[in-house]
Amino acid sequence: MFSSHITLLKAVIALHAAFLLPLVPAAPAAAQSRPPGSLAALPSTSFADFEGGTWATWTVTGDAFGDAPATNALFPGKIKGFGGLGFACTLNPRTGNAATGKAVSPEFTIERPLITFKIGGGNLPLGSTGGQACVNLVVDGQVLRTASGNGLPSLSNVVWDVSALAGKKARLEIIDNSASPNRGYILVDDIAFDGNTNGESLPLIEIPLRIIQMLDARGNARLEGGIRTVMTAEIAAAQVAQINRIYQPTGIRFTLDVDDFETRRNDYLNRDFDDPPADIKVNNHDEKPKEIGRSERLLLFRKVGEERKDRLTIIVHRGSEWQWEERQQKWLLGEGVSLGGSVLRNSPPRVCSAAPRVWAHELGHTLGLPHTSTDDVRFPSTLTNVAAVTVACQEYVDKGGDPNHPEYAIDGDRRAGIEDTLPDPGLGFWRGSEAVKAQIEIRLRNGEPVSLTVSRDNIMGAIAHYGGFTKGQITVMRRRAETWLAQVAKPG
């Protein structure tokens, strides 16, 4: 489940990133290939981490990049998701976002099937306006892979499959040709060459999708943050391409045929009922509000998903839900609620966001992943600081929990057999913080201090702004996907 916690500005940025501008284009026809049946298991090799205070062997031109890679000291707490101290950044404090420039890597030979890196900043990809803010892979003078930012001042993981280019000489170029005062910058860090994140061979699993956008009776759309763009088949395909980049290390690939995208008009699936809150009887929640309630609405979602049991349906809807608030004794309208589903029961994921990472997050739920924390968005954790985490861990031990691992109290996905994600105290702990990882020390009764590393750096955190998947999460998703595909392949 995912809930809107972004400002209108971020929503507008997300609109540009996912709907108004083309997403990262496919490689030119000569370079396109079907993803390989398996990915070779090779160790990761760092290519550029922008540490050391210089550009080293990179050739930098223009004013945007400055004399050296940026550090957090230039923008205290404003840039998130980079590793170490340094990162490539064109937010030049002296010239601002209007500065332009290019950073070109030394030539290298493609010897591993994956190139991985972190990227953030404005979403201005190659092909939208001439490649104004992007990272390009250049082979024989041609751009064969390209990626742009996520519309946010935080870096997200990108994985390129370059197995079809093995043996080729290549360069990477980081471009900022934009003079935009708001989105005209790019952030890049931790470029590496890799086999895959699991260090093992992963046969490709393809999951066919079906995407249905629900419009209201007037044919309008309204996603979180007020985004009103009506999706098209082209936009849906671009969104799936973005999701596949996030899922690349998992060996799972989603497909979408043009005939499997459609729009429908249905007020009931877009909203429970149309009465304003003032018209709802507030003192007796046994009297259901007019028209349709939440349980009926979810049944309708499931009915839509069961129309095509050989496809995993994603419903794009406005995401408003009326819910009875017991403490306040009244009905409240919650905006921006996305929910996962169950692929085995054909209960579809429902998304009301334009952000590809939200779609990837909800698909993770559909493929069997819980949140990494024990709370959720509608009911955020009360674990707001180290003292509260200590109390939760002590209560866990008092109730018979493992005294050697009190952190299991804040490990939301251990119950699903996932043991390799770091403990996550939840939204209450991270709210208002720029950090994605922290070292804390708790002291239980009659015990030595326990040092814990806690993190929200995983796409299955309650807010899907950071990180990727771990090996344990990938194992769960692949098992769920294989089981579902085996069921839909049965005759009859």
C-alpha positions as CSV (number, residue, x, y, z in Angstrom):
1,M,0.0,0.0,0.0
2,F,1.2,3.5,-0.8
3,S,-0.2,6.9,0.2
4,S,0.5,10.3,-1.1
5,H,2.9,12.3,0.9
6,I,4.3,14.6,-1.7
7,T,3.7,18.2,-2.4
8,L,2.0,19.6,-5.4
9,L,5.3,20.6,-6.8
10,K,6.6,17.0,-6.7
11,A,3.3,15.9,-8.2
12,V,3.8,18.2,-11.2
13,I,7.4,16.9,-11.6
14,A,6.1,13.4,-11.5
15,L,3.6,14.3,-14.2
16,H,6.4,15.5,-16.5
17,A,8.5,12.5,-15.6
18,A,5.8,9.9,-16.4
19,F,3.2,11.3,-18.7
20,L,4.0,14.6,-20.5
21,L,7.5,13.8,-21.6
22,P,8.5,10.5,-23.4
23,L,10.1,8.1,-21.0
24,V,13.6,6.7,-21.7
25,P,13.4,5.6,-25.4
26,A,14.2,2.2,-26.6
27,A,17.6,1.6,-28.1
28,P,17.9,2.1,-31.9
29,A,16.6,-0.8,-34.0
30,A,20.1,-2.0,-34.7
31,A,20.9,-2.4,-31.0
32,Q,17.6,-3.9,-29.8
33,S,17.5,-7.4,-28.7
34,R,15.3,-9.6,-26.5
35,P,16.6,-9.9,-23.0
36,P,18.8,-13.0,-22.7
37,G,17.5,-16.2,-21.2
38,S,19.9,-15.9,-18.3
39,L,22.4,-13.4,-16.9
40,A,26.0,-14.4,-16.3
41,A,27.2,-14.5,-12.7
42,L,30.2,-12.1,-12.7
43,P,31.5,-10.0,-9.8
44,S,30.7,-6.3,-9.8
45,T,33.4,-3.8,-10.8
46,S,33.2,-0.1,-9.8
47,F,33.7,2.2,-12.8
48,A,33.1,5.6,-11.3
49,D,32.1,6.6,-7.8
50,F,33.2,10.2,-8.0
51,E,35.2,10.1,-4.8
52,G,38.6,11.7,-4.4
53,G,37.7,15.3,-5.1
54,T,38.6,15.3,-8.8
55,W,37.1,14.2,-12.1
56,A,40.1,11.9,-12.6
57,T,40.0,10.5,-16.1
58,W,36.6,12.0,-17.1
59,T,36.6,14.8,-19.6
60,V,34.4,17.7,-18.4
61,T,33.3,20.6,-20.5
62,G,31.0,23.6,-19.9
63,D,30.1,25.3,-16.6
64,A,27.5,22.9,-15.1
65,F,29.7,20.3,-13.4
66,G,32.1,22.6,-11.6
67,D,35.8,21.9,-10.9
68,A,35.1,18.7,-8.9
69,P,32.3,16.3,-8.1
70,A,29.7,17.6,-5.6
71,T,29.4,16.6,-2.0
72,N,26.7,16.9,0.6
73,A,28.4,20.0,2.0
74,L,27.3,22.0,-1.0
75,F,23.6,21.1,-0.5
76,P,23.2,20.0,3.2
77,G,20.5,17.4,3.4
78,K,18.9,18.3,0.1
79,I,20.3,15.5,-2.1
80,K,19.4,12.0,-1.2
81,G,20.4,8.5,-2.4
82,F,24.0,9.0,-3.4
83,G,26.8,6.8,-2.1
84,G,30.0,7.8,-0.2
85,L,30.9,11.5,-0.3
86,G,31.0,12.6,-3.9
87,F,28.6,12.5,-6.8
88,A,28.3,14.0,-10.3
89,C,25.9,17.0,-10.1
90,T,25.0,20.0,-12.3
91,L,23.4,22.0,-9.5
92,N,26.2,24.5,-9.7
93,P,25.9,26.8,-6.6
94,R,27.6,29.6,-8.6
95,T,25.7,29.5,-11.9
96,G,22.5,27.6,-10.8
97,N,20.5,25.2,-12.9
98,A,20.9,27.3,-16.0
99,A,24.5,26.2,-16.5
100,T,25.2,23.5,-19.1
101,G,28.0,21.0,-19.8
102,K,29.0,17.4,-20.5
103,A,31.2,14.8,-18.7
104,V,32.6,12.0,-20.8
105,S,34.1,8.8,-19.4
106,P,37.3,7.2,-20.7
107,E,36.7,4.4,-23.2
108,F,36.1,0.9,-21.9
109,T,35.2,-2.5,-23.2
110,I,31.8,-4.0,-22.4
111,E,32.7,-7.3,-20.6
112,R,29.8,-7.8,-18.2
113,P,26.0,-8.0,-19.1
114,L,24.9,-5.2,-16.8
115,I,25.8,-1.5,-16.3
116,T,24.3,-0.1,-13.1
117,F,24.2,3.4,-11.7
118,K,22.2,5.8,-9.7
119,I,20.5,8.8,-11.3
120,G,18.3,11.7,-10.2
121,G,17.4,15.2,-11.3
122,G,15.2,16.6,-14.1
123,N,13.4,14.2,-16.4
124,L,14.7,15.5,-19.8
125,P,15.7,12.4,-21.7
126,L,17.3,12.0,-25.1
127,G,14.7,12.4,-27.7
128,S,12.4,14.7,-25.8
129,T,14.2,18.0,-26.5
130,G,17.5,16.8,-27.9
131,G,18.8,15.0,-24.8
132,Q,18.9,17.9,-22.3
133,A,19.6,16.0,-19.1
134,C,20.6,12.3,-19.4
135,V,23.2,9.6,-19.2
136,N,24.1,8.0,-22.5
137,L,26.0,4.9,-23.5
138,V,27.8,5.6,-26.7
139,V,29.1,2.8,-29.0
140,D,30.6,3.5,-32.4
141,G,29.3,7.1,-32.3
142,Q,25.7,6.0,-31.6
143,V,23.7,6.4,-28.4
144,L,22.5,2.8,-27.6
145,R,21.2,3.3,-24.1
146,T,20.0,6.4,-22.3
147,A,18.4,7.3,-19.0
148,S,17.1,10.5,-17.5
149,G,16.3,11.6,-13.9
150,N,13.3,10.8,-11.8
151,G,12.1,14.4,-11.4
152,L,13.4,14.5,-7.8
153,P,16.6,15.6,-6.0
154,S,17.2,11.9,-5.0
155,L,19.1,9.2,-6.9
156,S,17.4,6.0,-8.0
157,N,18.9,2.8,-9.3
158,V,19.1,2.1,-13.0
159,V,20.2,-1.2,-14.6
160,W,21.1,-1.5,-18.3
161,D,21.2,-4.9,-20.0
162,V,24.2,-4.6,-22.4
163,S,24.8,-8.4,-22.9
164,A,24.1,-7.9,-26.7
165,L,27.0,-5.4,-26.8
166,A,29.7,-7.7,-25.4
167,G,33.1,-6.9,-26.6
168,K,32.2,-3.4,-27.9
169,K,34.2,-0.3,-27.1
170,A,32.0,2.3,-25.4
171,R,31.9,5.5,-23.4
172,L,29.5,7.0,-21.0
173,E,28.4,10.7,-21.2
174,I,26.6,12.7,-18.6
175,I,24.8,15.6,-20.3
176,D,23.1,18.7,-19.1
177,N,22.1,20.9,-22.0
178,S,19.1,22.4,-20.2
179,A,18.8,26.0,-19.0
180,S,15.5,25.2,-17.1
181,P,15.5,26.9,-13.7
182,N,13.5,24.0,-12.2
183,R,14.5,20.7,-13.8
184,G,17.7,21.6,-15.7
185,Y,20.1,19.5,-13.7
186,I,21.3,15.9,-13.3
187,L,22.7,13.7,-10.5
188,V,24.8,10.6,-11.1
189,D,26.7,8.2,-8.8
190,D,28.1,4.7,-8.4
191,I,28.5,3.5,-12.0
192,A,29.5,-0.2,-12.0
193,F,29.7,-3.2,-14.3
194,D,27.9,-6.2,-13.0
195,G,26.7,-9.7,-13.6
196,N,23.5,-9.5,-11.7
197,T,22.7,-8.5,-8.1
198,N,22.2,-12.1,-7.0
199,G,25.5,-13.5,-8.3
200,E,23.6,-16.4,-9.9
201,S,22.0,-17.3,-13.1
202,L,18.4,-16.1,-13.4
203,P,16.3,-17.5,-16.2
204,L,14.0,-14.8,-17.6
205,I,10.4,-14.8,-16.4
206,E,7.9,-12.8,-18.5
207,I,4.6,-11.7,-17.0
208,P,1.9,-10.4,-19.5
209,L,0.1,-7.3,-18.2
210,R,-3.2,-5.8,-18.9
211,I,-3.7,-2.2,-18.0
212,I,-7.1,-0.6,-17.5
213,Q,-7.5,3.1,-16.8
214,M,-10.7,4.0,-15.0
215,L,-12.1,7.4,-15.9
216,D,-15.1,9.1,-14.3
217,A,-18.4,9.4,-16.1
218,R,-17.2,12.6,-17.9
219,G,-14.1,10.8,-19.2
220,N,-11.7,12.6,-16.8
221,A,-8.7,11.1,-14.9
222,R,-7.4,12.4,-11.6
223,L,-4.3,10.7,-10.2
224,E,-2.6,11.7,-6.9
225,G,-1.5,15.3,-6.7
226,G,-4.2,16.5,-9.1
227,I,-2.6,14.9,-12.2
228,R,-5.4,14.8,-14.8
229,T,-3.6,13.4,-17.9
230,V,-5.5,10.5,-19.5
231,M,-3.2,7.7,-20.3
232,T,-2.7,6.3,-23.8
233,A,-1.3,3.0,-25.0
234,E,2.0,4.8,-25.7
235,I,2.1,6.2,-22.2
236,A,1.3,2.8,-20.7
237,A,4.0,1.1,-22.7
238,A,6.6,3.8,-21.6
239,Q,5.5,3.2,-18.0
240,V,6.0,-0.6,-18.3
241,A,9.5,0.1,-19.8
242,Q,10.4,2.1,-16.7
243,I,9.1,-0.7,-14.4
244,N,11.2,-3.2,-16.3
245,R,14.3,-1.1,-15.7
246,I,13.6,-1.3,-12.0
247,Y,13.0,-5.1,-12.2
248,Q,16.0,-5.9,-14.4
249,P,18.1,-7.4,-11.6
250,T,15.2,-9.7,-10.7
251,G,15.0,-11.6,-14.0
252,I,11.3,-10.7,-14.2
253,R,10.1,-8.8,-17.2
254,F,6.6,-7.4,-17.8
255,T,5.1,-7.3,-21.3
256,L,2.2,-5.3,-22.6
257,D,0.5,-5.9,-26.0
258,V,-1.3,-2.9,-27.5
259,D,-4.6,-4.7,-27.3
260,D,-4.2,-5.2,-23.5
261,F,-4.5,-1.5,-22.7
262,E,-8.0,0.1,-22.4
263,T,-9.8,2.9,-20.7
264,R,-13.2,2.6,-19.0
265,R,-15.7,5.1,-17.5
266,N,-16.8,4.0,-14.1
267,D,-17.4,6.4,-11.2
268,Y,-17.8,3.5,-8.7
269,L,-14.3,2.2,-9.3
270,N,-12.9,5.7,-9.2
271,R,-14.6,6.8,-6.0
272,D,-16.9,5.1,-3.5
273,F,-19.6,7.7,-3.7
274,D,-20.0,11.4,-4.7
275,D,-21.6,12.9,-1.7
276,P,-19.4,15.6,0.0
277,P,-18.3,14.8,3.6
278,A,-20.8,17.3,5.1
279,D,-23.7,15.2,3.7
280,I,-22.5,11.9,5.3
281,K,-24.2,10.9,8.6
282,V,-21.4,11.0,11.1
283,N,-22.8,9.4,14.3
284,N,-23.8,6.0,13.0
285,H,-21.3,4.1,10.9
286,D,-23.7,1.1,10.7
287,E,-25.5,3.1,8.1
288,K,-23.4,2.7,5.0
289,P,-22.9,5.9,3.0
290,K,-24.8,6.2,-0.2
291,E,-24.0,4.3,-3.4
292,I,-21.0,2.1,-2.8
293,G,-18.7,1.2,0.1
294,R,-15.1,0.1,0.3
295,S,-15.7,-3.7,0.4
296,E,-18.0,-3.6,-2.6
297,R,-15.5,-1.4,-4.5
298,L,-12.7,-4.0,-3.9
299,L,-15.0,-6.8,-5.1
300,L,-15.5,-4.8,-8.3
301,F,-11.8,-4.4,-8.7
302,R,-11.4,-8.2,-8.4
303,K,-14.2,-8.8,-10.9
304,V,-12.3,-6.7,-13.4
305,G,-9.1,-8.6,-12.8
306,E,-10.8,-12.0,-13.3
307,E,-12.0,-11.0,-16.8
308,R,-8.6,-12.1,-18.1
309,K,-7.0,-14.7,-15.9
310,D,-4.1,-15.1,-18.3
311,R,-3.0,-11.5,-17.7
312,L,-1.9,-9.7,-14.6
313,T,-4.3,-6.7,-14.6
314,I,-3.2,-3.3,-13.3
315,I,-6.1,-0.8,-12.6
316,V,-5.1,2.8,-12.8
317,H,-7.7,4.7,-10.8
318,R,-8.2,7.9,-8.9
319,G,-7.5,6.3,-5.6
320,S,-10.1,8.0,-3.3
321,E,-11.6,5.9,-0.5
322,W,-14.1,6.7,2.2
323,Q,-13.3,5.0,5.5
324,W,-14.9,5.1,9.0
325,E,-12.6,6.8,11.6
326,E,-13.5,5.2,14.9
327,R,-11.7,7.8,17.1
328,Q,-13.2,10.8,15.3
329,Q,-16.6,9.0,14.8
330,K,-16.9,10.2,11.2
331,W,-16.3,9.2,7.6
332,L,-13.0,10.5,6.2
333,L,-12.0,10.6,2.5
334,G,-8.5,9.3,2.0
335,E,-6.8,10.5,-1.2
336,G,-4.0,8.8,-3.1
337,V,-4.4,5.2,-1.9
338,S,-2.7,2.6,-4.1
339,L,-2.9,-1.1,-3.1
340,G,-1.2,-4.3,-4.2
341,G,-3.1,-7.4,-5.1
342,S,-2.7,-11.1,-5.3
343,V,-1.6,-12.6,-8.5
344,L,-2.7,-16.1,-7.5
345,R,-6.3,-14.9,-6.8
346,N,-6.3,-12.5,-9.7
347,S,-6.9,-9.6,-7.4
348,P,-5.3,-6.8,-9.3
349,P,-2.9,-4.1,-8.1
350,R,-4.6,-0.7,-8.1
351,V,-2.4,2.4,-8.7
352,C,-3.3,6.0,-8.5
353,S,0.2,7.5,-9.0
354,A,2.2,8.5,-12.1
355,A,5.5,7.4,-10.5
356,P,7.0,4.2,-11.9
357,R,8.5,3.2,-8.6
358,V,5.0,3.2,-7.0
359,W,3.8,0.8,-9.8
360,A,6.9,-1.4,-9.1
361,H,6.2,-1.3,-5.4
362,E,2.6,-2.4,-5.8
363,L,3.6,-5.1,-8.2
364,G,6.1,-6.3,-5.5
365,H,3.1,-6.7,-3.2
366,T,1.2,-8.6,-5.9
367,L,4.2,-10.9,-6.2
368,G,4.2,-11.7,-2.5
369,L,6.3,-9.0,-0.8
370,P,5.2,-7.2,2.4
371,H,6.6,-3.8,3.5
372,T,10.0,-3.9,5.0
373,S,8.5,-2.2,8.1
374,T,5.7,-3.4,10.2
375,D,3.5,-0.4,9.7
376,D,1.7,1.0,6.7
377,V,0.9,4.3,5.2
378,R,-2.7,4.8,6.4
379,F,-1.6,3.8,10.0
380,P,2.0,5.1,10.3
381,S,4.2,3.6,13.0
382,T,4.4,5.3,16.4
383,L,8.2,4.4,16.4
384,T,9.3,8.0,16.0
385,N,12.7,7.8,17.7
386,V,15.4,5.5,19.2
387,A,13.5,5.4,22.5
388,A,10.3,4.2,20.9
389,V,12.3,1.6,18.9
390,T,13.9,0.4,22.1
391,V,10.4,-0.1,23.7
392,A,9.2,-2.1,20.7
393,C,12.2,-4.3,20.8
394,Q,11.9,-4.9,24.6
395,E,8.2,-5.8,24.2
396,Y,9.1,-8.2,21.4
397,V,11.6,-10.0,23.7
398,D,9.2,-10.0,26.7
399,K,6.7,-11.8,24.6
400,G,9.1,-14.6,23.8
401,G,10.9,-13.1,20.8
402,D,14.5,-14.0,20.0
403,P,16.6,-12.1,22.6
404,N,19.6,-12.3,20.3
405,H,17.7,-10.4,17.6
406,P,15.5,-7.8,19.2
407,E,15.5,-6.0,15.8
408,Y,13.1,-8.6,14.5
409,A,10.4,-6.4,16.2
410,I,10.8,-3.9,13.4
411,D,11.5,-6.3,10.5
412,G,8.3,-6.3,8.5
413,D,9.1,-8.9,5.9
414,R,10.7,-11.6,8.1
415,R,7.3,-13.3,8.4
416,A,7.5,-13.8,4.6
417,G,10.8,-15.6,4.9
418,I,12.9,-12.6,3.8
419,E,15.9,-12.3,6.0
420,D,18.3,-10.1,4.1
421,T,16.5,-6.7,4.3
422,L,17.6,-4.3,7.0
423,P,15.1,-3.6,9.9
424,D,12.9,-0.6,9.1
425,P,11.2,1.3,12.0
426,G,8.7,2.7,9.6
427,L,7.3,6.1,8.5
428,G,7.2,7.6,11.9
429,F,10.9,7.2,12.3
430,W,11.9,8.5,8.9
431,R,9.3,11.3,8.6
432,G,10.9,14.6,7.9
433,S,14.4,13.0,7.6
434,E,16.6,13.1,4.5
435,A,18.4,9.9,5.6
436,V,17.7,6.5,4.1
437,K,19.9,4.6,6.6
438,A,20.9,5.2,10.2
439,Q,23.0,3.6,12.9
440,I,21.2,3.6,16.2
441,E,22.0,2.1,19.6
442,I,19.3,0.5,21.9
443,R,19.7,-0.8,25.4
444,L,17.4,-3.5,26.6
445,R,16.9,-4.3,30.3
446,N,19.7,-6.3,31.8
447,G,21.6,-6.3,28.5
448,E,24.5,-4.8,26.7
449,P,23.9,-2.0,24.2
450,V,22.8,-3.3,20.8
451,S,23.9,-1.4,17.7
452,L,21.4,-1.5,14.8
453,T,21.6,-0.4,11.3
454,V,18.1,0.6,10.2
455,S,17.2,1.5,6.7
456,R,14.4,2.6,4.3
457,D,16.6,2.0,1.3
458,N,14.4,-0.6,-0.3
459,I,11.6,-0.3,-2.8
460,M,9.3,-2.1,-0.5
461,G,9.5,0.5,2.3
462,A,6.1,2.1,2.9
463,I,7.3,5.0,0.8
464,A,8.7,3.7,-2.5
465,H,11.2,6.5,-3.2
466,Y,14.4,4.6,-2.6
467,G,16.4,1.4,-3.3
468,G,15.8,-1.8,-5.1
469,F,15.2,-5.5,-4.2
470,T,17.3,-7.9,-2.2
471,K,18.1,-11.5,-3.1
472,G,15.5,-12.8,-0.6
473,Q,12.8,-10.5,-2.1
474,I,13.7,-11.6,-5.6
475,T,13.4,-15.3,-4.6
476,V,9.8,-14.7,-3.2
477,M,8.7,-12.8,-6.3
478,R,10.1,-15.3,-8.8
479,R,8.5,-18.2,-6.9
480,R,5.1,-16.5,-6.9
481,A,5.4,-15.6,-10.6
482,E,6.4,-19.1,-11.6
483,T,3.4,-20.6,-9.6
484,W,0.9,-18.2,-11.2
485,L,2.3,-18.8,-14.7
486,A,2.1,-22.6,-14.2
487,Q,-1.6,-22.2,-13.1
488,V,-2.7,-20.0,-16.1
489,A,-0.9,-22.4,-18.5
490,K,-3.1,-25.3,-17.4
491,P,-5.7,-26.4,-20.1
492,G,-9.2,-25.1,-19.3
